[in-house]
Amino acid sequence: MKFTYELLGVGWAEVNIEINGQKSYSSPSYLSDALGDLLNALLRIIPELDYYEGAPDNKEFVVWSEEPAETQWTLELVDLDKIRIKIECFEDEDNDNGTIDIDEICNLNQFLSEVVKALDLLLEKHGFIGYKEMWYEYEFPIGAYLNLKYYLDNKSSFPMQEKIQDGEKYRKSLIKEELMILKKLSSKL
């Protein structure tokens, strides 16, 4: 299994994925938040996470704009540790003449690990501000990244605290935990 995500120039990325010998190449543009949308879809299908409070969805769809082409991902949780990944490519946004590049079931944690490795490399190369300058329209999806990294290490949701201020309840993430994850990454640089 292989997953790479690289920024090519302002507003363009190059994505390669290989699962069980099936390969797909995409070149999403800044017209969609390709990386953020993919990570948020992954977070929504992981059963141990309460990413959006409530039961996780077992199927998510992600669309990447490639001007004029389009890539559509279908992510489906098959069981607790397996994910079905279907990647369909279209010549234009009208969804005519689509071809299926990948339609495979693989280990969820193995796929997440490959995705997180690609995110680590993106941050090592560009940093948060550099990513924004290169991707142009969207920030690096730091919250989704931290959630996935924490999940891979702990197999649970990121620790949250419930607080009350002026009679209003709110949830707070533990910034100390967030900084520890980033510190581990920076120590590898």
Order of alpha helices (4+ residues) and beta strands (2+ residues): beta-beta-beta-alpha-beta-beta-beta-beta-alpha-alpha-beta-beta-alpha
